[in-house]
Amino acid sequence: MVDIRKLEVPDTVTLLPGATQYLSDADATPVEMTAAVKQIVGDLTGRVLVVGAHPVAWLAQQALTCDMTVVVRGIPDAAQIATEAGEAAVFCGSLASFSERGFDTVVSLTDLSRVLSLEEDPRTWRQVFDDLCSRVSEGGRLICGIENDRGLHRLVGPANPRSSDGDLDWDLMATWDRSRPRTAEQVAAVAEGQVWSCYPRWRKTVVVDAGELSPGQRAARDAAVFTAAARPLFGPDPLWHVEAAAAADRTRDIAAGWLLDTAPASRTGAWRTARDLSAQELSPVDASARPLMAVVGELLAANDVPRLREHLQAWAQWHQAHPETSADLALTVIGEGGEFESIAASGEGPLDAWAALASLVAIARGRGWRLPWPSPMSDETIVSILGAMARLPYRSRDQLSKLIVVVPSNPDELSALDKHELIARLERETAQVHTLRSRSNWTELQFVTTKVQKKVKTTKSRAVRAVRKVLKKALM
Amino acid sequence: MDSSNHWYGHSHILAAYCGLPDGPPPPIQGILQHGWTFVHGFGYGHQPPIGYTRFVWADVNRRRGQLIGWRQYLTIGAPFAYLMATEPEPPNAPEREGTIWYPFHGTADFETVEGNHQRLIDQIKDTETGPVTMCLYYVEYEQPHVRKIYEDAGFRVICHGNRGTKWAGATTNFLHKQLAELRRHKRVASNRLSTAIFYGIGAGCEGAVYGDPMDFVGVKDGFDGQRLLEATFPELHGAELDAIASRATVAAELGMNLLLSPEELSLVLGWKN
């Protein structure tokens, strides 16, 4: 909830009709300028118009090299941009009230539903898009973000836009406004240009692809999407949807959204933001390849320990032969013939196989995968067992405990608790309680039996009654 | 329910529209917006309780309210719009003449307006060509020295009545008197964009907002929109306004096209089951 506060607007902000006092998109809606996004947008030059909320640090940086004008709807955002990106001319209000045209480049990466001022009457997506296009000079460039109503983040999110009721849950465009494109093909039909699909979250794109991919590039892209969706470690499992879409060759359908670039550079293919925050172009892999972590996850859920052991041993041997390559099971793919490849960027970790297994356990635990072992078993013990299966050199429990990844308790967009997760969590915790109670009863039974055998401070009839009582509890 | 529902006779107007008998209207199950505002539909002192409907004039208030965590808004249009719908201007009404001028007013609760009244009078005389009626808010009207300044300037000085406080003292035909005065005048003007301008343009006057806005002493943070309003409502600022643009904005802000039927209004106000 926002406090009503004094209106503070720097004189350098030009207020327009539609300026909104208490609306800030800065925290909730800007698309992060990840390396994958930056390699599409590039460095801006000439006369540039930026519409909607974008990261202020990026605006400040770009404003140094171009003639930048920014239009935002919220006064707090305009004030912040004017203060921190002083080189930019800042306007606050409705785009419809902004009269300037003829920009070399127009950028609006946030969805257009986040551009429309709530002070103005609703307009359709197409009307706002046409307004945006009218600002571009002839031969100029438009880069426009379109969130996918059917994206992965919507499939696993806790609420859809109709039921979500937060203060910023505004979509002034009709939810099912038919003018809004909802597939990559529909985006391509809106205007000529390159359509980049963005994964896995709309606010934080880690992987992008330009659509025209070879089978090997598609496999690498699917593995990169899997990797990006595997973390963070808490909540419902988006990986099921990711794998199902990849198997159906429909990964673009679950993109979080698209970036339409009407004057693209010559870049194509698929790119990902590596963990060192650099942009990495994905090299093709075997067309049949799948992330090793996906395969291992299936084997864990199936309790197929013999095949799990076989895969882990083969992986450990491969990694031993390629010690400079990341051991991460999510960044390693395995083809139908059993050959391994890595999609990791050069130098991307972890290089330690034990750390990779600890990461696997964290994901399996956090995502609630079925495991062959009793739920009270500690993460360290499971990592030890997996390492022994892979025949890795021995590590002590103390050494392993340093590798254990703590599962965060705060959900994010891809891991908020939905009904599937609530049910799964209830079932997991019920099973855990049942298991612990069973163990406790068993221990108590052993204790009483031992006392009976040693005739320690009890009579036979009292011992029999105690054993019966324990048995009754254990069978409840 | 909240005493502000009775300010300016709002509840009486809605009761008449709904066909209720004369007399004190029954309690409204919610809180009525009582004046035009650019904030969230309500005054600083109003914190409508959760669980009761916030009845606002225009849909934009609902959208603004959502931003600050407020819910349960229902857009019904302004009581003044219901009054105009109930009492349309007769076709044989006398020709309108002169300007009715509403100097921006303080409130009985928080704020006062302080400034140079003579400077404002000079600006009015420089602008207006016809007779001027100065309509003071009751807070200022009850200050003889303020009233005298405008009387000495040769203006006709009037007051529509009292807003009312705590279920008492309200001039229940306040808006009836205001509508009648507005319909006598060709122009309506003020030195700040305020409710009276919306009512005046809604009632068919040409609008104007000009002159020294004076100091709004004691205004609460977030409620002084002078700079914001000049930028966001340019069609409602100036000595001569674009008639089409200003009327369109006024119609939207008063919710003139959103009025509920008597049946629906009775149900949502809690006057009928």
Chai-1 contact restraints between the chains, C-beta under 6 A:
chainA,res_idxA,chainB,res_idxB,connection_type,confidence,min_distance_angstrom,max_distance_angstrom,comment,restraint_id
A,M1,B,G69,contact,1.0,0.0,6.0,A-B,restraint_1
A,V2,B,I68,contact,1.0,0.0,6.0,A-B,restraint_2
A,I4,B,G222,contact,1.0,0.0,6.0,A-B,restraint_3
A,R5,B,D221,contact,1.0,0.0,6.0,A-B,restraint_4
A,R5,B,G222,contact,1.0,0.0,6.0,A-B,restraint_5
A,K6,B,D221,contact,1.0,0.0,6.0,A-B,restraint_6
A,L7,B,L228,contact,1.0,0.0,6.0,A-B,restraint_7
A,L15,B,A231,contact,1.0,0.0,6.0,A-B,restraint_8
A,P17,B,T232,contact,1.0,0.0,6.0,A-B,restraint_9
A,A19,B,T232,contact,1.0,0.0,6.0,A-B,restraint_10
A,Y22,B,L67,contact,1.0,0.0,6.0,A-B,restraint_11
A,Y22,B,I68,contact,1.0,0.0,6.0,A-B,restraint_12
A,L23,B,L67,contact,1.0,0.0,6.0,A-B,restraint_13
A,L118,B,R63,contact,1.0,0.0,6.0,A-B,restraint_14
A,E119,B,V60,contact,1.0,0.0,6.0,A-B,restraint_15
A,D167,B,L67,contact,1.0,0.0,6.0,A-B,restraint_16
A,D167,B,G69,contact,1.0,0.0,6.0,A-B,restraint_17
